[in-house]
Amino acid sequence: MHRLKLLLKLVLILTALIFVLSACGSSANNNTPTLVASSVTNSASQNVTNTSRSSSATPSTNMFFTPSTTKTSASNDWERRWLKNIPCQLPCWEGITPGITKAEEALKLFQNNNLVKEPTLSSPSYLSENYLLWSWSASATKRDYPDGGFAVYKANDPSKTVLVIIPKYEATTFTYKEISAAFGEPSHILVTAEHCVDFPPCPRFYFTLVYLNKGLKVKLFLDSVKLKQPAINDQMIFSGIEIFEPGLDGYAKAYTVNKVAGYQVPFEEGKLLVSWQGFKSFEFYCRNLTETGEVEDCSKLLKINP
């Protein structure tokens, strides 16, 4: 009888323990969703942060160009792609837009461009400018080009944003008629002359049409042997282009040189720009910069070198 009572007590104690443990287990299960929700919230927050960081590292795009991972192919008139807004409209050139595209982004774009081979970032320590250099692909262009060209960005610019692109079309020229058919009349013209004594041929004439709102600079083909002032008419032939960030500020960023021999102040090429007023004489548009940075007409110089 005594043993039976002890057994009954043990059964009661075990039952009570099972009930207590069950209650604790239920309480623990009720708390679990709160912990999981907190973990999910933290994870989502981290994902948003990581996404934001990832977006900032993504190559910048713009209204002129949508990057593609497909290799760019060449055509028979590949040198004139820019005249047809292929693959993008100015101031974008071959996917690169001065003032927007970073040097590393431009390098990646060139690595997917069949027109280009051996694109390289160059950072000479003795210059204030760094370069993206490239050669033309012989298999794509079907011609032998010694040099492809270069893009410029400032050495002290942490963002390494491209300022100007200078492709070299060694064996190609462009007419004023085809350029004006594509883009209309230029906004400005830059005409200047240089009297030289030590380094013939002399005089040297410089002639450039500028589309300021498109960031386009078109350089005249000059026959240095004839040494004649170039005629400004619809028969003009141009030998090269340069692409810069549109506007006067973009032009200044690309074409202001802090130190030039013979000049006491930075050489600001933008000061030589004259608004386009149609076909006029060379002397009408010609301007020079003095060593102190002042603009003067070319009348005195042209009298020396007519």
C-alpha positions as CSV (number, residue, x, y, z in Angstrom):
1,M,0.0,0.0,0.0
2,H,2.8,2.4,0.9
3,R,4.5,1.6,-2.4
4,L,1.3,2.3,-4.4
5,K,1.0,5.8,-2.8
6,L,4.6,6.5,-3.8
7,L,3.9,5.5,-7.4
8,L,0.8,7.7,-7.5
9,K,2.9,10.7,-6.3
10,L,5.5,10.1,-8.9
11,V,2.9,10.0,-11.6
12,L,1.4,13.3,-10.5
13,I,4.8,14.9,-10.4
14,L,5.7,13.7,-13.9
15,T,2.3,14.9,-15.2
16,A,2.9,18.3,-13.7
17,L,6.4,18.5,-15.3
18,I,5.1,17.5,-18.7
19,F,2.4,20.3,-18.5
20,V,5.0,22.9,-17.5
21,L,7.4,21.9,-20.3
22,S,4.5,22.0,-22.9
23,A,3.6,25.5,-21.8
24,C,7.2,26.7,-22.1
25,G,7.5,25.2,-25.5
26,S,4.4,27.0,-26.7
27,S,5.7,30.3,-25.4
28,A,9.0,29.8,-27.2
29,N,7.2,29.0,-30.5
30,N,5.1,32.2,-30.1
31,N,8.3,34.3,-29.8
32,T,10.0,32.8,-32.9
33,P,8.2,34.8,-35.6
34,T,9.2,38.1,-34.0
35,L,12.9,37.1,-34.2
36,V,12.6,35.9,-37.8
37,A,10.8,39.1,-38.8
38,S,13.5,41.2,-37.3
39,S,16.1,39.2,-39.1
40,V,14.3,39.6,-42.4
41,T,14.0,43.3,-41.9
42,N,17.7,43.6,-41.2
43,S,18.5,41.5,-44.3
44,A,16.2,43.6,-46.5
45,S,17.8,46.8,-45.2
46,Q,21.3,45.4,-46.0
47,N,20.1,44.4,-49.5
48,V,18.8,48.0,-50.1
49,T,22.1,49.4,-49.0
50,N,24.1,46.9,-51.1
51,T,21.9,47.6,-54.1
52,S,22.5,51.3,-53.7
53,R,26.2,50.8,-53.6
54,S,26.1,48.5,-56.6
55,S,24.1,51.1,-58.5
56,S,26.7,53.7,-57.9
57,A,29.4,51.3,-59.2
58,T,27.4,50.6,-62.4
59,P,28.8,52.4,-65.6
60,S,27.0,55.7,-66.1
61,T,24.5,55.9,-68.9
62,N,23.0,59.0,-70.6
63,M,20.3,60.0,-73.0
64,F,22.7,59.5,-76.0
65,F,23.8,55.9,-75.5
66,T,22.7,52.6,-74.0
67,P,25.6,50.3,-73.3
68,S,25.6,46.9,-75.0
69,T,27.5,43.8,-74.3
70,T,27.5,42.9,-78.0
71,K,30.7,43.5,-79.9
72,T,30.5,46.5,-82.3
73,S,31.0,45.5,-85.9
74,A,32.6,47.5,-88.6
75,S,31.2,48.6,-92.0
76,N,32.8,50.0,-95.1
77,D,32.1,53.5,-94.0
78,W,33.0,53.1,-90.4
79,E,34.9,56.4,-90.3
80,R,31.6,58.2,-90.9
81,R,29.5,56.5,-88.2
82,W,29.6,59.8,-86.2
83,L,27.9,61.6,-89.1
84,K,25.0,59.2,-88.8
85,N,24.7,59.2,-85.1
86,I,25.9,55.6,-84.9
87,P,26.0,54.1,-82.4
88,C,24.9,57.2,-80.5
89,Q,24.3,60.9,-81.1
90,L,26.9,63.6,-80.4
91,P,28.4,64.4,-78.0
92,C,28.6,60.7,-77.6
93,W,31.1,58.9,-79.8
94,E,31.3,55.1,-79.9
95,G,29.5,55.0,-76.5
96,I,31.8,57.5,-74.8
97,T,30.4,60.9,-73.7
98,P,32.8,63.6,-72.5
99,G,31.8,65.0,-69.2
100,I,29.9,61.8,-68.3
101,T,31.8,58.7,-69.1
102,K,34.7,57.6,-66.7
103,A,38.0,56.4,-68.1
104,E,37.5,52.8,-66.8
105,E,34.0,52.7,-68.3
106,A,35.4,53.9,-71.7
107,L,38.0,51.2,-71.5
108,K,35.3,48.5,-71.0
109,L,33.3,49.9,-73.9
110,F,36.4,49.8,-76.2
111,Q,37.1,46.2,-75.2
112,N,33.7,45.3,-76.7
113,N,34.3,47.4,-79.9
114,N,35.6,45.5,-82.9
115,L,36.9,48.8,-84.4
116,V,39.4,49.1,-81.6
117,K,42.3,47.0,-80.4
118,E,44.6,47.3,-77.5
119,P,42.8,50.0,-75.5
120,T,45.1,51.1,-72.7
121,L,44.9,53.6,-69.8
122,S,48.1,55.6,-69.6
123,S,49.1,57.8,-66.7
124,P,52.4,59.5,-67.3
125,S,53.6,61.0,-64.0
126,Y,55.2,64.0,-65.6
127,L,52.0,65.3,-67.3
128,S,48.8,66.8,-65.8
129,E,46.8,64.8,-68.3
130,N,46.1,61.0,-68.5
131,Y,45.0,59.2,-71.6
132,L,43.0,56.3,-72.9
133,L,44.9,55.2,-75.9
134,W,43.8,52.8,-78.7
135,S,44.7,51.5,-82.1
136,W,42.3,50.7,-84.9
137,S,41.6,47.0,-85.5
138,A,43.0,46.0,-89.0
139,S,40.6,43.2,-89.3
140,A,37.7,45.5,-88.7
141,T,38.8,48.5,-90.7
142,K,40.5,46.7,-93.5
143,R,43.2,49.4,-93.6
144,D,46.5,50.0,-92.0
145,Y,46.2,52.8,-89.5
146,P,49.3,53.6,-87.4
147,D,47.3,55.1,-84.6
148,G,43.7,55.0,-83.4
149,G,43.5,58.0,-81.2
150,F,43.2,59.0,-77.6
151,A,40.8,60.4,-75.0
152,V,41.9,62.8,-72.3
153,Y,41.1,63.1,-68.6
154,K,42.8,65.1,-65.9
155,A,45.4,63.4,-63.6
156,N,44.1,65.2,-60.5
157,D,40.4,64.3,-61.2
158,P,39.4,61.6,-58.8
159,S,36.4,60.6,-61.0
160,K,38.7,60.2,-64.1
161,T,35.9,61.7,-66.3
162,V,36.8,61.9,-70.0
163,L,37.1,65.5,-71.2
164,V,37.8,65.2,-74.9
165,I,38.0,62.4,-77.5
166,I,40.4,62.7,-80.5
167,P,40.0,59.8,-83.0
168,K,42.6,59.8,-85.8
169,Y,41.2,59.1,-89.3
170,E,44.5,59.0,-91.1
171,A,43.3,58.3,-94.6
172,T,39.9,59.9,-94.5
173,T,38.6,63.4,-95.1
174,F,35.2,65.0,-94.6
175,T,33.5,67.7,-96.7
176,Y,31.7,70.7,-95.4
177,K,28.7,69.7,-97.4
178,E,28.3,66.3,-95.7
179,I,28.9,67.8,-92.2
180,S,26.4,70.6,-92.7
181,A,23.9,68.2,-94.1
182,A,24.2,66.1,-90.9
183,F,24.4,68.9,-88.3
184,G,23.5,72.2,-90.0
185,E,25.8,75.3,-89.8
186,P,28.4,75.5,-87.1
187,S,27.8,77.7,-84.1
188,H,31.4,79.1,-84.0
189,I,34.6,79.1,-86.0
190,L,38.2,79.3,-84.8
191,V,40.8,80.8,-87.2
192,T,44.3,81.8,-86.2
193,A,47.8,82.1,-87.7
194,E,51.2,81.7,-86.3
195,H,54.3,83.6,-87.4
196,C,57.3,81.3,-87.0
197,V,61.0,81.8,-87.6
198,D,62.7,78.7,-86.2
199,F,60.3,76.0,-87.3
200,P,59.2,76.2,-90.9
201,P,57.0,75.9,-92.9
202,C,55.7,79.3,-92.2
203,P,53.2,80.7,-91.6
204,R,51.0,78.1,-89.9
205,F,47.3,78.5,-90.3
206,Y,44.8,76.9,-88.0
207,F,41.2,76.5,-88.9
208,T,38.4,74.8,-87.0
209,L,34.6,74.7,-87.1
210,V,32.9,74.2,-83.8
211,Y,29.4,73.0,-83.0
212,L,29.3,74.1,-79.4
213,N,25.9,72.6,-78.5
214,K,27.0,69.2,-79.9
215,G,30.5,69.2,-78.5
216,L,32.0,68.8,-81.9
217,K,35.2,70.3,-83.3
218,V,36.0,69.8,-87.0
219,K,39.6,70.5,-88.2
220,L,40.4,71.7,-91.7
221,F,42.8,69.8,-93.9
222,L,45.6,72.3,-94.8
223,D,48.2,71.9,-97.4
224,S,51.2,73.2,-95.6
225,V,53.3,73.2,-98.7
226,K,51.3,75.9,-100.4
227,L,51.2,78.1,-97.3
228,K,48.1,79.9,-98.4
229,Q,45.3,81.2,-96.3
230,P,42.5,78.6,-96.6
231,A,39.3,79.7,-98.3
232,I,36.2,79.6,-96.2
233,N,33.5,78.2,-98.5
234,D,31.3,75.2,-99.1
235,Q,34.3,73.3,-100.7
236,M,36.2,73.0,-97.5
237,I,37.7,69.6,-96.7
238,F,38.3,68.5,-93.1
239,S,40.7,65.9,-91.9
240,G,39.7,65.2,-88.3
241,I,37.3,65.7,-85.4
242,E,37.4,66.1,-81.7
243,I,34.5,65.6,-79.3
244,F,34.2,67.5,-76.0
245,E,31.6,68.3,-73.4
246,P,29.1,70.7,-75.0
247,G,29.1,74.4,-74.0
248,L,31.7,77.0,-73.3
249,D,32.5,75.4,-69.9
250,G,33.1,72.0,-71.5
251,Y,35.3,73.7,-74.2
252,A,37.3,75.4,-71.5
253,K,37.8,72.2,-69.6
254,A,39.1,70.5,-72.7
255,Y,41.2,73.3,-74.3
256,T,42.7,75.4,-71.6
257,V,46.4,74.8,-71.0
258,N,47.9,76.2,-67.8
259,K,51.4,76.5,-69.0
260,V,52.4,77.3,-72.6
261,A,55.8,78.5,-73.7
262,G,55.8,82.2,-74.4
263,Y,52.6,82.9,-72.5
264,Q,52.4,84.6,-69.1
265,V,48.9,83.3,-68.4
266,P,47.0,80.0,-69.1
267,F,46.3,79.6,-72.8
268,E,42.5,79.7,-73.2
269,E,41.7,78.6,-76.7
270,G,38.0,79.3,-76.1
271,K,38.8,83.0,-76.3
272,L,39.5,82.6,-80.0
273,L,36.0,81.3,-80.9
274,V,34.0,83.7,-83.1
275,S,30.3,83.3,-83.8
276,W,29.7,81.8,-87.3
277,Q,28.5,84.4,-89.7
278,G,28.6,82.5,-92.9
279,F,31.3,82.3,-95.6
280,K,33.7,85.2,-94.9
281,S,37.4,85.9,-95.5
282,F,40.1,84.3,-93.5
283,E,41.1,87.7,-92.1
284,F,37.5,88.4,-91.0
285,Y,37.5,85.5,-88.6
286,C,41.2,85.3,-87.7
287,R,42.1,86.0,-84.0
288,N,45.3,85.6,-82.0
289,L,46.0,85.5,-78.3
290,T,48.7,87.7,-76.9
291,E,51.2,86.5,-74.3
292,T,49.1,88.2,-71.7
293,G,45.9,86.4,-72.8
294,E,44.3,89.3,-74.7
295,V,42.5,88.7,-78.0
296,E,43.6,90.6,-81.1
297,D,42.8,90.3,-84.8
298,C,45.4,88.9,-87.2
299,S,45.9,92.0,-89.3
300,K,49.4,92.7,-88.2
301,L,50.4,89.1,-88.5
302,L,48.8,88.6,-91.9
303,K,50.7,91.6,-93.2
304,I,53.9,89.8,-92.4
305,N,52.7,86.5,-93.8
306,P,50.0,87.4,-96.4
